[in-house]
């Protein structure tokens, strides 16, 4: 079952040179060009590529942080292109975990307040907030003692676990991870990837895992899509390297093997 689908999605950014006039021809930079991509229920899809390839732009387009220039984005068959996501039930199905966990957590809110906020927003009739917060913490490998802690009292890995718990609080179908473990040491990265695998099986979630880290992608993802200069150049399943066709993709995985 396909949950998320990008159909010929293009994103262009206008460029205005100093020499151009207001009445001159507008120039643009194409960050994402005619991308077709799908994510199925319970699937973990890795989106890889070098910096500037368009990976994070795709995440912004899916979350409607920025409008698409052309094409269409479908969530469970329903178009969300240009939709400000005022429908709260639609929006809660998509959650995102960013790279900078410190910027994602309010410094003056303790963990319980951070986790309670989305629960109150999306489930206002639910009065058992503290119990849900403890359950969320346990799901990401923390315990009730963290409820009263503030972000500056947490390690980088603990902050990212709280961010993941916050995303899980609204019971989404899809979580987008945009370089979410890039700032962590290798031990913390491995621990969080193992945790994400466990949660995915338990909750039947779908992941879009955006990264340049091939090793964590290999560990977590069922299928991989490769971005290069704004275009989706290759998609392959189950890490069957025999499928690789594009020279850029082959170069990526030769580096991994080395």
TORBA-354789 format. One line per 8 residues: number of its first residue (from 0); for each residue x, y, z of N, C-alpha, C. Coordinates in Angstrom, 2 decimals. Atoms other than C-alpha are relative to their C-alpha. Example, Ala and Ser with C-alpha at 12.3 -4.5 7.8 and 13.67 -1.06 7.14 Angstrom:
! TORBA-354789
0) 0.89,-1.19,0.00,12.30,-4.50,7.80,0.90,1.20,0.00 | -0.82,-1.19,-0.06,13.67,-1.06,7.14,-0.77,1.09,0.73 $
! end
This chain:
! TORBA-354789
0) 0.84,-1.20,0.00,0.00,0.00,0.00,0.88,1.25,0.00 | -0.78,-1.23,0.12,1.48,3.34,-1.12,-0.60,1.09,0.88 | 0.46,-1.08,-0.88,1.23,6.04,1.56,0.33,1.37,-0.56 | -0.49,-1.30,0.46,3.28,8.84,0.03,0.51,-0.15,-1.43 | -0.42,0.07,1.40,3.84,9.58,-3.64,0.32,1.40,-0.52 | -0.39,-1.23,0.68,5.71,12.34,-5.46,-0.09,-0.25,-1.50 | 0.24,0.18,1.43,4.63,12.75,-9.08,0.57,1.19,-0.77 | -0.63,-1.04,0.84,6.93,14.75,-11.39,0.20,1.31,0.77 $
8) -0.16,-1.18,-0.86,7.77,17.13,-8.55,1.24,0.80,-0.39 | -1.09,-0.92,0.34,9.88,20.13,-9.49,-0.04,1.20,0.94 | -0.11,-1.21,-0.81,11.14,22.98,-7.33,1.06,0.91,-0.60 | -0.92,-1.00,0.53,12.69,26.11,-8.82,0.05,1.20,0.93 | -0.19,-1.21,-0.79,14.12,29.08,-6.96,0.40,1.14,-0.94 | -0.35,-1.12,0.88,14.22,32.49,-8.68,1.39,0.56,0.32 | -1.32,-0.62,-0.15,17.61,34.08,-9.25,-0.07,1.37,-0.66 | -0.01,-1.36,0.55,17.93,37.83,-9.70,1.43,0.50,0.01 $
16) -1.37,-0.50,0.10,21.28,39.04,-10.95,0.01,1.52,0.16 | -0.11,-1.45,-0.19,22.54,42.55,-10.28,-0.24,0.77,-1.30 | 0.11,-0.68,1.29,22.52,43.35,-13.96,-1.41,-0.07,-0.57 | 1.33,0.17,0.57,18.97,42.17,-14.61,-0.94,1.13,0.44 | 0.99,-1.04,-0.32,16.13,44.68,-14.70,-1.28,-0.66,0.47 | 1.29,0.52,-0.47,12.68,44.32,-13.20,-0.82,-0.56,-1.16 | 0.79,0.42,1.15,11.33,43.85,-16.71,0.73,-1.05,-0.84 | -0.76,1.00,0.73,14.00,41.44,-17.84,-0.51,-1.41,0.27 $
24) 0.40,1.39,-0.15,13.65,37.69,-18.13,0.52,-0.55,1.33 | -0.39,0.54,-1.30,13.69,35.98,-14.73,0.75,-1.31,-0.18 | -0.75,1.24,0.01,16.24,33.28,-14.16,-0.37,-0.82,1.24 | 0.33,0.85,-1.13,15.78,30.31,-11.87,1.01,-1.13,0.13 | -0.85,1.16,-0.29,17.73,27.49,-10.24,-0.92,-1.17,0.32 | 0.82,1.17,-0.23,16.17,24.03,-10.36,0.65,-0.89,1.05 | -0.55,0.79,-1.11,16.79,22.35,-7.00,-0.47,-1.45,-0.06 | 0.58,1.33,0.16,14.51,19.37,-7.69,-0.67,-0.05,-1.36 $
32) 0.46,0.04,1.39,13.71,18.27,-11.22,-0.75,-1.28,-0.32 | 0.85,1.11,0.48,10.79,15.99,-12.18,0.22,-1.30,0.80 | -0.25,1.16,-0.86,11.17,13.63,-9.22,-1.27,-0.81,0.21 | 1.07,0.95,-0.28,8.95,10.56,-8.96,0.49,-0.96,1.08 | -0.45,0.77,-1.16,9.12,8.75,-5.64,-1.21,-0.50,0.76 | 1.12,0.54,-0.78,6.90,6.51,-3.51,0.52,-0.64,1.28 | -0.31,0.61,-1.29,6.88,5.24,0.07,-1.21,-0.84,0.42 | 1.07,0.92,-0.35,4.84,2.20,1.12,-0.13,-0.14,1.51 $
40) 0.26,0.24,-1.42,3.32,1.29,4.47,1.02,-0.99,0.55 | -0.97,0.87,-0.65,5.93,-0.20,6.80,1.36,-0.03,-0.65 | -1.26,0.00,0.73,8.77,0.61,4.41,0.95,1.06,0.55 | -1.02,-0.98,-0.32,12.02,2.37,5.18,0.77,0.30,-1.29 | -0.61,-0.42,1.26,13.25,4.32,2.15,1.14,0.97,0.29 | -1.14,-0.89,-0.14,16.71,5.84,2.11,0.10,0.93,-1.19 | -0.21,-0.99,1.06,17.22,9.05,0.12,1.41,0.55,0.20 | -1.40,-0.34,-0.18,20.93,9.57,-0.40,0.50,0.87,-1.15 $
48) -0.62,-0.87,0.99,23.20,11.92,-2.31,0.88,1.03,0.69 | -0.93,-0.97,-0.57,25.85,14.56,-1.83,-0.76,1.26,0.43 | 0.59,-1.27,-0.42,25.18,17.96,-0.23,-0.39,0.82,-1.23 | 0.48,-0.79,1.13,23.12,20.15,-2.55,-0.68,-0.80,-1.09 | 0.61,0.85,1.04,21.62,17.21,-4.44,-1.52,0.14,-0.05 | 1.44,-0.20,-0.01,18.06,18.17,-3.44,-0.74,-0.83,1.03 | 0.62,0.90,-0.99,17.42,15.68,-0.61,-0.85,0.78,1.01 | 0.72,-0.75,-1.03,16.44,18.19,2.07,-1.10,0.87,-0.60 $
56) 1.05,-0.75,0.68,14.47,20.25,-0.44,-1.25,-0.86,-0.16 | 1.13,0.92,0.13,12.28,17.20,-1.05,-0.75,-0.10,1.33 | 0.65,0.06,-1.31,11.61,16.95,2.70,-0.83,1.24,0.25 | 0.73,-1.26,-0.19,10.57,20.63,2.80,-1.25,0.04,-0.86 | 1.16,0.01,0.89,8.24,20.12,-0.15,-1.08,-0.94,0.53 | 0.97,0.95,-0.56,6.60,17.08,1.44,-0.71,0.61,1.20 | 0.56,-0.60,-1.21,6.09,18.96,4.71,-0.68,1.34,-0.27 | 0.62,-1.25,0.41,4.83,21.98,2.76,0.62,1.22,0.67 $
64) -0.74,-1.16,-0.49,7.46,24.22,4.30,0.24,0.96,-1.15 | -0.13,-0.79,1.22,8.01,25.40,0.73,-0.94,-0.57,-1.05 | 0.92,0.50,1.03,5.59,25.18,-2.22,0.76,-0.63,-1.16 | -0.60,0.57,1.19,6.34,22.98,-5.20,-0.24,0.94,-1.18 | 0.18,-0.79,1.21,6.79,24.64,-8.59,-0.96,-0.69,-0.96 | 0.92,0.79,0.82,5.07,21.85,-10.48,0.01,-1.44,0.48 | 0.14,1.38,-0.43,3.95,18.27,-10.03,-1.05,-0.13,1.09 | 1.00,0.27,-1.02,1.93,16.74,-7.23,0.57,-0.92,1.07 $
72) -0.36,0.87,-1.12,2.44,15.18,-3.80,-1.29,-0.57,0.58 | 1.19,0.69,-0.49,-0.09,12.61,-2.61,0.29,-0.70,1.31 | -0.07,0.72,-1.26,-0.62,11.33,0.92,-1.22,-0.91,0.07 | 1.08,0.99,0.04,-2.67,8.13,0.85,-1.01,0.33,-1.09 | 0.84,-0.30,1.15,-3.99,9.18,-2.55,-0.61,1.38,-0.01 | 0.58,-1.34,-0.10,-5.00,12.67,-1.39,1.09,1.05,-0.24 | -0.99,-1.02,0.33,-3.19,15.67,-2.85,0.24,0.93,1.19 | -0.36,-0.98,-1.03,-1.32,17.78,-0.31,0.84,1.12,-0.60 $
80) -0.76,-1.05,0.69,0.37,19.99,-2.93,-0.69,1.33,0.19 | 0.58,-1.32,-0.19,-0.20,23.61,-1.99,-0.99,0.07,1.14 | 0.92,0.03,-1.14,-2.28,22.55,1.00,0.73,0.49,1.24 | -0.68,-0.48,-1.20,-1.33,24.58,4.09,-0.13,-0.95,1.19 | 0.16,1.03,-1.01,-2.22,21.43,6.06,-0.77,0.51,1.22 | 0.86,-0.45,-1.08,-4.92,23.13,8.08,-0.78,-1.17,0.60 | 0.67,1.20,-0.49,-6.51,19.69,8.38,0.94,-0.70,0.97 | -0.90,0.51,-1.02,-4.94,18.60,11.66,0.17,-1.51,-0.07 $
88) -0.08,1.45,0.12,-5.74,14.94,11.07,0.91,-0.41,-1.15 | -0.89,0.28,1.12,-3.89,15.07,7.75,1.44,0.28,0.40 | -1.36,-0.42,-0.33,-0.89,16.89,9.15,0.68,-0.95,0.99 | -0.64,0.84,-1.01,-0.33,14.58,12.10,0.51,-1.32,-0.56 | -0.47,1.24,0.60,0.20,11.66,9.74,1.44,0.10,-0.48 | -1.37,-0.25,0.45,3.48,13.25,8.62,0.77,0.72,1.10 | -0.84,-0.67,-0.99,6.18,14.06,11.16,1.44,-0.01,-0.49 | -1.37,-0.16,0.47,9.78,15.13,10.75,0.95,0.18,1.18 $
96) -1.05,-0.14,-1.00,12.94,14.81,12.84,1.21,0.61,-0.71 | -1.08,-0.74,0.66,15.68,17.31,11.97,1.37,-0.36,0.55 | -1.38,0.27,-0.40,19.45,17.21,12.26,0.35,0.67,1.33 | -0.37,-0.78,-1.18,19.76,19.91,14.93,-1.05,-0.20,1.10 | 0.96,0.29,-1.07,18.01,18.47,17.98,-0.12,1.16,0.98 | 0.04,-1.11,-0.95,18.93,21.47,20.12,-0.96,1.09,-0.45 | 0.90,-1.02,0.53,17.03,23.84,17.83,-1.44,-0.49,-0.03 | 1.35,0.57,0.06,14.03,21.47,17.83,-0.68,-0.05,1.36 $
104) 0.54,0.11,-1.35,13.57,21.50,21.61,0.05,1.36,0.69 | 0.06,-1.30,-0.68,12.43,24.58,23.54,0.86,-0.07,1.26 | -0.93,0.08,-1.13,15.21,25.33,26.06,-0.63,0.24,1.37 | 0.64,-0.29,-1.28,12.77,26.52,28.75,-1.14,-0.96,0.33 | 1.01,1.01,-0.27,10.49,23.48,28.56,0.70,-1.30,0.40 | -0.58,1.29,-0.35,11.26,20.24,30.36,-0.57,-1.06,-0.95 | 0.38,1.06,0.93,10.84,16.91,28.59,-1.50,-0.30,0.05 | 1.44,0.28,-0.11,7.34,16.34,29.93,-0.82,1.07,-0.74 $
112) 0.71,-1.07,0.71,6.19,19.74,28.64,0.18,-0.13,-1.51 | -0.28,0.16,1.43,7.86,19.07,25.27,-0.88,-1.10,-0.61 | 0.79,1.11,0.51,6.05,15.76,24.87,-1.50,0.21,0.16 | 1.43,-0.24,-0.26,2.74,16.94,26.33,-0.60,0.96,-1.02 | 0.50,-1.01,0.93,2.43,19.85,23.89,-0.66,-0.61,-1.24 | 0.68,0.58,1.17,1.75,17.76,20.73,-1.18,-0.88,0.38 | 1.12,0.84,-0.44,-0.48,15.37,22.69,-1.24,0.86,0.23 | 1.13,-0.90,-0.25,-2.68,18.28,23.83,-0.54,0.60,-1.29 $
120) 0.43,-0.61,1.26,-2.74,19.78,20.34,-0.83,-0.96,-0.85 | 0.63,0.96,0.89,-3.78,16.59,18.59,-1.04,-0.88,0.69 | 0.95,0.84,-0.76,-5.63,14.71,21.34,-0.49,0.78,1.23 | 0.39,-0.88,-1.11,-7.24,17.46,23.48,-0.87,-0.68,1.06 | 0.88,0.68,-0.96,-9.66,15.03,25.15,0.75,-1.01,0.86 | -0.78,0.99,-0.75,-6.89,12.78,26.41,0.56,0.66,1.26 | -0.41,-0.60,-1.28,-6.30,13.54,30.11,1.17,-0.73,0.66 | -1.04,0.82,-0.64,-3.61,10.92,30.75,1.36,0.31,-0.59 $
128) -1.21,-0.46,0.66,-0.69,12.97,29.47,1.29,-0.54,0.56 | -1.26,0.43,-0.60,2.00,11.97,31.95,0.28,-1.48,-0.32 | -0.17,1.42,0.31,1.44,8.24,31.40,0.44,-0.18,-1.45 | -0.38,0.08,1.41,1.70,8.78,27.65,1.44,0.44,-0.20 | -1.38,-0.48,0.09,4.92,10.74,28.09,0.99,-1.08,0.44 | -0.87,1.08,-0.49,6.46,7.89,30.10,0.07,-1.12,-1.03 | 0.06,1.05,1.02,5.34,5.40,27.47,0.85,0.37,-1.21 | -0.80,-0.47,1.13,6.93,7.50,24.72,1.50,-0.06,0.31 $
136) -1.40,0.05,-0.39,10.19,7.81,26.63,0.52,-1.44,0.00 | -0.42,1.39,-0.03,10.33,4.07,27.18,0.14,-0.56,-1.40 | -0.05,0.45,1.39,9.69,3.53,23.48,1.33,0.39,-0.65 | -1.26,-0.45,0.60,12.84,5.52,22.64,1.21,-0.30,0.89 | -1.13,0.45,-0.80,14.98,3.92,25.33,0.37,0.89,1.17 | -0.21,-0.84,-1.18,14.64,6.51,28.11,-1.03,-0.40,1.06 | 0.96,0.37,-1.04,12.71,6.36,31.40,-0.61,1.26,0.62 | 0.78,-1.09,-0.60,10.48,8.49,33.62,0.87,1.06,0.68 $
144) -0.87,-0.98,-0.66,13.45,10.19,35.31,0.35,1.17,-0.92 | -0.32,-1.06,0.95,13.92,12.24,32.13,-1.12,1.04,-0.13 | 1.14,-0.92,0.16,10.51,13.93,32.40,0.31,1.41,0.51 | -0.26,-1.31,-0.61,11.81,16.74,34.59,1.29,0.66,-0.50 | -1.25,-0.57,0.51,15.02,17.34,32.64,-0.26,1.00,-1.13 | 0.05,-0.99,1.06,15.64,20.28,30.33,1.02,-0.37,-1.09 | -0.91,0.37,1.09,17.38,20.05,26.94,1.48,0.14,0.31 | -1.43,-0.18,-0.28,20.66,21.42,28.26,0.54,-1.01,1.01 $
152) -0.42,1.06,-0.91,20.74,18.52,30.73,0.09,-1.36,-0.70 | -0.01,1.24,0.77,20.67,15.94,27.94,1.20,-0.04,-0.94 | -1.04,0.18,1.01,23.39,14.51,25.72,-0.61,0.13,-1.39 | 0.49,-0.11,1.38,23.15,14.80,21.94,-0.92,-1.15,-0.38 | 0.82,1.16,0.30,21.82,11.27,21.62,-1.33,0.00,0.74 | 1.23,-0.08,-0.79,19.27,11.80,24.40,-0.96,1.06,-0.58 | 0.83,-1.04,0.62,18.04,15.03,22.77,-0.69,-0.55,-1.24 | 0.59,0.52,1.23,17.51,13.22,19.48,-1.07,-1.05,0.30 $
160) 1.02,0.97,-0.41,15.60,10.44,21.26,-1.28,0.73,0.44 | 1.17,-0.79,-0.40,13.30,13.09,22.78,-0.70,0.56,-1.24 | 0.60,-0.49,1.26,12.78,14.58,19.30,-0.79,-1.10,-0.69 | 0.70,1.14,0.61,11.82,11.13,18.01,-1.26,-0.32,0.79 | 1.18,0.23,-0.84,9.47,10.64,20.98,-1.07,1.04,-0.29 | 0.95,-1.07,0.31,7.86,14.00,20.18,-0.71,-0.27,-1.32 | 0.60,0.34,1.29,7.30,12.90,16.58,-0.98,-1.16,0.16 | 0.85,1.17,-0.22,5.81,9.61,17.80,-1.27,0.34,0.79 $
168) 1.11,-0.36,-0.90,3.46,11.42,20.21,-1.33,0.14,-0.73 | 1.25,-0.24,0.73,0.92,12.19,17.47,-0.43,-1.23,-0.81 | 0.34,1.28,0.66,0.86,8.57,16.21,-0.03,0.15,-1.52 | -0.04,-0.24,1.45,2.01,9.34,12.65,0.07,-1.31,-0.79 | -0.21,1.12,0.91,2.08,7.02,9.66,1.42,0.03,-0.56 | -1.31,-0.20,0.65,5.32,8.48,8.27,0.84,0.94,0.84 | -0.96,-0.93,-0.60,8.39,9.99,9.88,1.13,0.23,-1.00 | -1.10,-0.39,0.86,10.92,11.89,7.78,1.19,0.36,0.88 $
176) -1.23,-0.29,-0.74,14.45,11.89,9.17,0.97,0.70,-0.95 | -0.89,-0.79,0.86,16.57,14.66,7.64,1.36,0.15,0.67 | -1.35,0.01,-0.58,20.20,13.92,8.53,-0.07,-0.03,1.53 | 0.31,-0.08,-1.43,18.88,13.21,12.03,1.06,-0.57,0.91 | -1.05,0.57,-0.86,21.87,11.23,13.28,1.39,0.48,-0.42 | -1.28,-0.44,0.56,24.59,13.10,11.39,0.92,0.60,1.05 | -0.82,-0.68,-0.99,25.78,15.05,14.45,0.42,-0.89,1.17 | -0.28,0.91,-1.11,26.07,11.98,16.70,1.25,-0.83,-0.26 $
184) -1.15,0.89,0.16,29.10,9.79,17.36,-0.49,-1.35,-0.51 | 0.36,1.26,0.66,29.17,6.35,15.73,-0.76,-0.95,0.93 | 0.70,0.86,-0.95,28.06,4.53,18.90,-1.45,0.41,0.15 | 1.37,-0.52,-0.13,25.02,6.77,19.33,-0.80,-0.22,-1.28 | 0.67,0.23,1.28,24.21,6.47,15.62,-0.51,-1.43,-0.09 | 0.38,1.41,0.07,24.19,2.68,15.77,-1.14,-0.31,0.96 | 1.03,0.23,-1.00,22.10,2.69,18.94,-1.36,0.53,-0.45 | 1.26,-0.59,0.44,19.47,5.00,17.46,-0.55,-0.73,-1.23 $
192) 0.48,0.77,1.16,19.30,3.09,14.17,-0.64,-1.31,0.45 | 0.59,1.23,-0.55,18.69,-0.13,16.14,-1.36,0.28,0.63 | 1.26,-0.39,-0.64,15.99,1.66,18.12,-1.07,0.28,-1.05 | 0.96,-0.32,1.06,14.33,2.95,14.93,-0.53,-1.26,-0.68 | 0.44,1.27,0.57,14.22,-0.57,13.51,-1.04,-0.67,0.90 | 0.92,0.62,-0.95,12.53,-1.84,16.65,-1.35,0.73,0.00 | 1.24,-0.79,-0.02,9.98,1.00,16.71,-0.79,-0.20,-1.28 | 0.69,0.17,1.28,9.20,0.58,13.03,-0.79,-1.31,-0.04 $
200) 0.69,1.29,-0.02,8.33,-3.09,13.47,-1.17,0.03,0.97 | 1.02,-0.03,-1.04,6.35,-2.40,16.62,-1.20,0.86,-0.40 | 1.05,-0.96,0.31,4.36,0.56,15.29,-0.45,-0.02,-1.46 | 0.33,0.08,1.42,4.24,-0.36,11.58,0.11,1.36,-0.69 | -0.23,-1.32,0.56,5.68,3.02,10.62,0.72,-0.07,-1.34 | -0.78,-0.17,1.23,7.07,4.20,7.30,1.03,1.10,0.26 | -1.08,-0.98,-0.17,10.40,6.07,7.26,0.49,0.49,-1.36 | -0.80,-0.55,1.08,11.94,8.42,4.74,1.28,0.49,0.66 $
208) -1.26,-0.21,-0.71,15.57,8.44,5.83,0.96,0.74,-0.94 | -0.82,-0.85,0.86,17.46,11.35,4.23,1.38,0.14,0.62 | -1.34,0.02,-0.59,21.20,11.10,4.69,1.07,-0.08,-1.08 | -1.15,0.30,0.85,24.65,10.97,3.15,0.81,-1.15,0.60 | -0.68,1.09,-0.70,25.65,8.19,5.57,-0.45,-1.35,-0.56 | 0.39,1.24,0.68,25.65,4.99,3.53,-0.10,-1.18,0.97 | 0.00,1.15,-0.92,26.37,2.64,6.45,-1.31,-0.08,0.78 | 1.26,0.03,-0.73,23.33,3.65,8.50,-1.17,-0.27,-0.94 $
216) 1.03,0.27,0.99,21.23,3.59,5.34,-0.05,-1.49,-0.31 | -0.08,1.42,0.29,22.41,0.07,4.62,-0.62,-0.82,1.13 | 0.51,0.72,-1.17,21.47,-1.01,8.14,-1.51,0.14,0.14 | 1.40,-0.30,-0.32,18.02,0.61,8.27,-0.97,-0.19,-1.16 | 0.95,-0.18,1.10,16.55,0.87,4.78,-0.21,-1.25,-0.86 | 0.37,1.09,0.90,14.71,-1.63,2.59,0.32,0.35,-1.45 | -0.15,-0.46,1.37,15.00,0.46,-0.55,0.73,1.33,0.02 | -0.84,-1.20,0.04,17.29,3.30,-1.63,-0.25,0.77,-1.29 $
224) 0.13,-0.90,1.15,16.78,6.29,-3.93,1.20,0.95,0.02 | -1.22,-0.79,0.09,19.77,8.28,-5.15,-0.28,1.31,-0.74 | 0.15,-1.34,0.60,19.69,12.03,-5.83,1.36,0.49,-0.50 | -1.22,-0.58,0.55,22.25,13.77,-8.04,-0.38,1.25,-0.79 | 0.24,-1.28,0.66,22.12,17.45,-9.02,-1.49,0.25,-0.25 | 1.42,-0.31,0.06,18.41,17.72,-8.29,-0.86,-1.07,-0.66 | 0.77,1.04,0.68,17.39,14.55,-10.12,0.11,-1.32,0.74 | -0.01,1.35,-0.54,16.44,11.10,-8.91,0.54,-0.91,-1.09 $
232) -0.67,0.71,1.09,18.88,9.00,-10.89,-0.13,-1.51,0.09 | 0.03,1.45,-0.14,18.37,5.53,-9.46,-0.74,-0.40,1.27 | 0.66,0.60,-1.16,16.23,3.43,-7.11,0.24,-1.49,-0.05 | -0.25,1.44,0.00,17.08,-0.09,-6.02,-0.41,-0.61,1.33 | 0.53,0.73,-1.15,15.94,-2.74,-3.54,1.06,-0.85,0.68 | -0.71,1.02,-0.76,17.54,-4.76,-0.77,1.52,-0.01,-0.20 | -1.46,-0.12,0.08,21.08,-3.51,-1.37,0.63,-1.02,-0.94 | -0.53,0.86,1.05,21.55,-5.61,-4.48,0.86,0.86,-0.92 $
240) -0.89,-0.89,0.72,24.61,-3.85,-5.86,0.10,-0.34,-1.49 | 0.00,0.39,1.41,24.26,-5.77,-9.11,-0.96,0.87,-0.80 | 1.00,-0.83,0.68,21.33,-3.46,-9.89,0.53,1.38,-0.39 | -0.48,-1.37,0.17,23.43,-0.30,-9.84,0.41,0.27,-1.44 | -0.25,-0.32,1.40,23.56,1.38,-13.23,0.73,1.33,-0.18 | -0.56,-1.34,0.20,24.47,5.05,-12.82,1.43,0.07,0.53 | -1.40,-0.10,-0.45,28.22,5.85,-12.58,0.15,0.66,1.37 | -0.08,-0.68,-1.30,27.61,8.21,-9.63,-0.34,-0.96,1.13 $
248) 0.39,0.96,-1.03,25.84,5.47,-7.65,1.09,-1.04,0.21 | -1.07,0.99,-0.12,28.59,2.96,-8.40,1.19,0.58,0.76 | -1.10,-0.66,-0.70,31.18,5.47,-7.20,-0.29,0.10,1.49 | 0.39,-0.08,-1.40,29.26,5.97,-3.94,0.28,-1.31,0.72 | -0.08,1.28,-0.69,29.21,2.29,-3.13,1.37,-0.65,-0.11 | -1.40,0.40,0.01,32.78,1.65,-4.23,0.72,0.61,1.19 | -0.57,-0.67,-1.18,33.70,4.17,-1.53,-0.39,-0.73,1.27 | 0.46,0.74,-1.16,31.59,2.24,1.00,0.75,-1.31,0.15 $
256) -0.70,1.28,-0.05,33.22,-1.07,0.08,1.46,0.18,0.38 | -1.41,-0.25,-0.31,36.65,0.51,0.37,0.19,0.33,1.45 $
! end
